[in-house]
Amino acid sequence: MKFFRTKIFIGTLAVLSLVFFGYYLFLKQTQPQPCQKPIKYSIANLDPRFGLTNAELLSDIKRAEKIWESPVNKQLFEDSPAGSLKINLVYDYRQQATDALKKTGIVINNDKSTYDALKSKYDSLFAQYNKEKAKMEASVAAYNSDKSALEKEIDYWNKRGGAPKTTYNALEQKRIDLNNRATAINQAKDSFNKLVDIINSTATVLNELIATLNLQVNTYNEIGSSVGKQYQEGEYVNNNGVIEINIFQFGNTTQLVRVLSHELGHALGLGHIDNPKAVMYYLNEGVNEKLTPDDLAALKKVCGIEN
């Protein structure tokens, strides 16, 4: 289950008592009439880190538009280089978290059992983190202490014009040993930082599940940051006539098509539907690529199609 979000910027029509009416008028003025004229779209930005080509994304978008078009046998959308509806795949911490967990073999299913399993994994990783952190801090402290002591010895002999050969050789060996320890510490830091990345990715997904499942538990702080990120996989934005669909995260092609179809529904003027199986439900928890009767009824109402 994932969050969908729609951002509508109403401008001068955002009078509190008329907010919903103003929203309707603004959409009607700034986008083509649904069903009467296809909404033209284009791919504006596709971050290569998603591992998709433009052709593959376009194919997924067409699958998503067919979900709306097939039941009413109308062309509602049209791929056009000059399309006013811009579609963007934006790679940030959301997809990064999903990709990081995939690499560790962690499979994410959006349910309570996944939350429980992921929480157990997080607790185990965090215990390892505390152990590794204490070990590293001890290594760094010992290194700094020995380095300071060596620097004092070298300074002592330099002030006396140099050290005897045996002393010089001993000091040189200490210097070499310290350099080797520094290399080992840096290598340990790299491994430690990878552990931190996995913990943070796990925390990100856990917080998503907490919000999605409406769990009455504390959220998870990422190491080195604070909770406050919003975890939504897609959004539809209408800002002063500039309309966009931004996709932030998906685990597979089916999820991508689902979030695309949801946001295309918003582009048609549809709101959220209180049916967990509907494409226009506010959470992405379905796997089907078909409209529910609720979706279809809402589409027909917007398009003015009589049964």
C-alpha positions as CSV (number, residue, x, y, z in Angstrom):
1,M,0.0,0.0,0.0
2,K,1.3,3.3,-0.9
3,F,0.1,6.9,-0.7
4,F,-1.2,8.9,-3.7
5,R,-1.3,12.6,-3.4
6,T,-2.8,15.3,-5.6
7,K,-1.6,18.8,-5.4
8,I,-4.0,21.5,-6.7
9,F,-3.0,25.1,-6.6
10,I,-6.2,27.2,-6.9
11,G,-4.7,30.7,-6.9
12,T,-7.3,33.5,-6.6
13,L,-10.2,31.0,-6.5
14,A,-9.0,29.6,-3.1
15,V,-11.7,31.3,-1.1
16,L,-12.4,29.0,1.8
17,S,-16.2,28.9,1.4
18,L,-15.8,28.1,-2.4
19,V,-12.7,25.9,-2.3
20,F,-14.3,22.8,-3.9
21,F,-16.3,24.8,-6.5
22,G,-13.2,26.9,-7.3
23,Y,-11.2,23.7,-7.8
24,Y,-13.7,22.4,-10.3
25,L,-13.7,25.6,-12.3
26,F,-10.0,25.9,-12.3
27,L,-9.5,22.5,-13.7
28,K,-12.1,23.1,-16.4
29,Q,-10.3,26.3,-17.5
30,T,-6.8,24.9,-17.6
31,Q,-7.0,21.4,-19.2
32,P,-8.8,19.9,-22.1
33,Q,-12.4,18.6,-21.6
34,P,-12.1,14.9,-20.8
35,C,-13.7,12.5,-23.3
36,Q,-14.5,15.3,-25.8
37,K,-10.8,15.9,-26.6
38,P,-7.8,13.6,-25.7
39,I,-5.5,15.0,-23.1
40,K,-2.1,15.2,-24.7
41,Y,0.9,14.1,-22.7
42,S,4.6,13.8,-23.1
43,I,7.5,12.4,-21.1
44,A,9.4,15.3,-19.7
45,N,12.0,13.8,-17.4
46,L,13.1,10.2,-16.9
47,D,15.9,9.7,-14.4
48,P,18.1,6.9,-15.8
49,R,18.5,5.4,-12.3
50,F,15.0,3.9,-12.6
51,G,16.5,1.6,-15.3
52,L,13.8,2.4,-17.8
53,T,14.0,3.6,-21.4
54,N,11.7,6.2,-22.8
55,A,10.1,3.5,-25.0
56,E,9.5,1.3,-22.0
57,L,8.0,4.1,-19.9
58,L,5.8,5.1,-22.9
59,S,4.5,1.5,-23.1
60,D,3.6,1.5,-19.4
61,I,1.8,4.8,-19.8
62,K,-0.2,3.4,-22.7
63,R,-1.2,0.4,-20.5
64,A,-2.3,2.8,-17.9
65,E,-4.4,5.0,-20.3
66,K,-6.1,1.9,-21.7
67,I,-7.4,1.1,-18.2
68,W,-9.6,4.2,-18.6
69,E,-10.2,4.2,-22.3
70,S,-11.2,0.5,-22.9
71,P,-14.4,0.5,-20.7
72,V,-15.9,3.6,-22.5
73,N,-14.4,2.9,-25.9
74,K,-13.0,6.5,-26.2
75,Q,-9.5,8.0,-26.7
76,L,-9.0,9.9,-23.5
77,F,-5.2,10.5,-23.8
78,E,-2.8,11.0,-26.6
79,D,1.0,10.7,-26.7
80,S,2.4,14.0,-28.2
81,P,5.8,15.6,-28.0
82,A,4.1,18.9,-27.3
83,G,1.7,17.4,-24.8
84,S,0.7,19.8,-22.1
85,L,0.5,17.1,-19.4
86,K,4.2,16.4,-18.5
87,I,5.1,13.0,-17.0
88,N,8.2,12.8,-14.8
89,L,10.0,10.0,-13.1
90,V,11.8,11.6,-10.2
91,Y,14.4,9.5,-8.4
92,D,14.9,10.4,-4.8
93,Y,15.1,8.8,-1.3
94,R,11.8,6.9,-2.0
95,Q,13.1,4.8,-4.9
96,Q,16.6,4.7,-3.4
97,A,15.1,3.0,-0.3
98,T,13.3,0.4,-2.4
99,D,16.3,-0.3,-4.5
100,A,18.6,-0.6,-1.5
101,L,16.3,-3.2,0.2
102,K,16.0,-5.2,-3.1
103,K,19.8,-5.6,-3.2
104,T,19.7,-7.2,0.3
105,G,17.1,-9.6,-0.8
106,I,14.3,-8.0,1.3
107,V,11.0,-8.4,-0.4
108,I,8.4,-5.7,0.3
109,N,4.7,-6.6,0.4
110,N,2.4,-3.9,1.6
111,D,0.8,-5.6,4.6
112,K,1.2,-6.1,8.4
113,S,3.3,-9.2,8.1
114,T,5.8,-7.3,6.0
115,Y,5.9,-4.6,8.6
116,D,6.5,-7.2,11.4
117,A,9.3,-8.9,9.4
118,L,10.9,-5.6,8.4
119,K,10.7,-4.3,12.0
120,S,12.5,-7.4,13.2
121,K,15.1,-6.8,10.5
122,Y,15.5,-3.2,11.5
123,D,16.0,-4.1,15.2
124,S,18.7,-6.6,14.2
125,L,20.4,-4.1,11.9
126,F,20.3,-1.4,14.6
127,A,21.8,-3.8,17.2
128,Q,24.6,-4.5,14.7
129,Y,25.0,-0.8,14.1
130,N,25.5,0.0,17.8
131,K,28.0,-2.8,18.1
132,E,30.0,-1.7,15.0
133,K,29.8,2.0,16.1
134,A,31.3,1.2,19.5
135,K,34.0,-0.9,17.9
136,M,34.8,1.8,15.4
137,E,34.8,4.6,18.0
138,A,37.3,2.5,20.1
139,S,39.5,1.9,17.1
140,V,39.5,5.6,16.2
141,A,40.2,6.7,19.8
142,A,43.1,4.2,20.1
143,Y,44.5,5.3,16.7
144,N,44.4,9.0,17.7
145,S,46.0,8.3,21.0
146,D,48.9,6.3,19.4
147,K,49.3,8.9,16.6
148,S,49.6,11.7,19.2
149,A,52.2,9.7,21.1
150,L,54.2,9.1,18.0
151,E,54.1,12.7,17.0
152,K,55.4,13.7,20.4
153,E,58.3,11.2,20.1
154,I,59.2,12.4,16.7
155,D,59.1,16.0,17.9
156,Y,61.3,15.1,20.8
157,W,64.0,13.6,18.6
158,N,63.8,16.3,15.9
159,K,64.5,18.9,18.5
160,R,67.6,17.1,19.4
161,G,68.9,16.9,15.8
162,G,67.6,13.4,15.1
163,A,67.2,10.0,16.6
164,P,69.7,7.1,16.8
165,K,69.3,4.5,14.0
166,T,67.6,1.9,16.2
167,T,65.2,4.5,17.6
168,Y,64.6,5.9,14.1
169,N,63.8,2.4,12.7
170,A,61.4,1.8,15.6
171,L,59.6,5.1,15.0
172,E,59.4,4.4,11.3
173,Q,57.8,1.1,12.0
174,K,55.2,2.7,14.3
175,R,54.5,5.2,11.5
176,I,53.9,2.4,9.0
177,D,51.7,0.5,11.5
178,L,49.6,3.6,12.1
179,N,49.1,4.1,8.3
180,N,48.0,0.5,8.0
181,R,45.5,1.0,10.9
182,A,44.2,4.2,9.2
183,T,43.6,2.2,6.0
184,A,41.8,-0.5,8.0
185,I,39.6,2.1,9.8
186,N,38.7,3.8,6.5
187,Q,37.7,0.4,5.0
188,A,35.6,-0.3,8.1
189,K,34.0,3.1,7.7
190,D,32.9,2.3,4.2
191,S,31.3,-0.9,5.4
192,F,29.7,0.9,8.3
193,N,28.3,3.6,6.0
194,K,26.7,0.9,3.8
195,L,25.1,-0.6,7.0
196,V,23.8,2.9,7.8
197,D,22.3,3.2,4.3
198,I,20.4,-0.1,4.7
199,I,19.1,1.0,8.1
200,N,17.9,4.3,6.7
201,S,16.2,2.6,3.8
202,T,14.5,0.2,6.1
203,A,13.4,3.1,8.3
204,T,11.9,4.9,5.3
205,V,9.9,1.9,4.2
206,L,8.8,1.1,7.8
207,N,7.5,4.7,8.2
208,E,5.6,4.3,4.9
209,L,4.0,1.1,6.2
210,I,3.1,2.8,9.5
211,A,1.3,5.6,7.7
212,T,-0.3,3.4,5.1
213,L,-1.5,0.7,7.6
214,N,-2.5,3.4,10.1
215,L,-0.4,1.6,12.8
216,Q,-0.4,3.2,16.3
217,V,3.4,2.9,16.7
218,N,6.3,5.3,16.8
219,T,7.9,6.2,13.6
220,Y,11.6,5.4,12.9
221,N,14.3,8.0,12.9
222,E,16.9,7.6,10.2
223,I,20.5,7.7,11.4
224,G,21.8,11.2,10.9
225,S,18.4,12.7,10.1
226,S,15.0,13.1,11.5
227,V,11.6,11.8,10.5
228,G,9.6,14.1,8.4
229,K,9.9,12.9,4.8
230,Q,6.7,12.2,3.0
231,Y,6.5,8.8,1.3
232,Q,4.2,9.1,-1.7
233,E,4.8,7.2,-4.8
234,G,3.1,9.6,-7.2
235,E,1.4,13.0,-7.4
236,Y,-0.7,15.0,-9.9
237,V,0.1,18.7,-9.9
238,N,-1.9,21.5,-11.5
239,N,0.0,24.7,-10.8
240,N,-1.3,27.8,-12.7
241,G,-2.0,25.8,-15.8
242,V,1.2,23.8,-15.7
243,I,0.0,20.2,-15.2
244,E,2.4,17.3,-14.3
245,I,2.4,13.8,-13.1
246,N,5.4,13.0,-10.9
247,I,6.3,9.4,-10.1
248,F,8.7,8.8,-7.2
249,Q,8.6,5.1,-6.4
250,F,7.5,1.7,-7.7
251,G,8.6,-1.8,-7.0
252,N,7.7,-3.4,-10.4
253,T,6.0,-2.7,-13.6
254,T,2.5,-3.5,-12.3
255,Q,2.9,-1.0,-9.5
256,L,4.1,1.6,-12.0
257,V,1.1,1.1,-14.2
258,R,-1.2,1.3,-11.2
259,V,0.2,4.6,-10.0
260,L,0.2,6.0,-13.5
261,S,-3.4,5.0,-14.0
262,H,-4.3,6.7,-10.7
263,E,-2.7,9.9,-11.6
264,L,-4.2,9.9,-15.1
265,G,-7.5,9.6,-13.3
266,H,-6.8,12.8,-11.5
267,A,-5.9,14.4,-14.9
268,L,-9.4,13.5,-16.1
269,G,-10.8,15.4,-13.1
270,L,-11.6,12.4,-10.8
271,G,-11.1,12.5,-7.1
272,H,-10.5,9.7,-4.6
273,I,-13.0,6.9,-4.2
274,D,-13.7,5.2,-0.9
275,N,-13.2,1.6,-2.2
276,P,-9.9,-0.1,-1.5
277,K,-10.1,-2.0,-4.8
278,A,-10.7,1.1,-6.9
279,V,-8.0,2.6,-9.1
280,M,-8.9,5.9,-7.5
281,Y,-8.6,4.7,-3.9
282,Y,-6.2,7.0,-2.1
283,L,-3.8,4.1,-1.4
284,N,-2.2,2.0,-4.0
285,E,-3.1,-1.4,-2.7
286,G,-4.7,-3.1,-5.7
287,V,-3.0,-5.3,-8.3
288,N,-5.7,-5.3,-10.9
289,E,-5.6,-3.3,-14.1
290,K,-9.3,-2.9,-14.5
291,L,-11.7,-0.2,-13.3
292,T,-14.1,-1.1,-10.5
293,P,-17.8,-0.2,-10.9
294,D,-17.1,2.8,-8.7
295,D,-14.3,4.0,-11.0
296,L,-16.4,3.5,-14.1
297,A,-19.3,5.4,-12.6
298,A,-17.1,8.3,-11.6
299,L,-15.5,8.4,-15.1
300,K,-19.0,8.3,-16.8
301,K,-20.1,11.2,-14.6
302,V,-17.1,13.3,-15.5
303,C,-17.5,12.5,-19.2
304,G,-21.2,13.0,-19.2
305,I,-21.8,9.4,-20.5
306,E,-25.2,8.0,-19.8
307,N,-25.6,4.3,-18.9
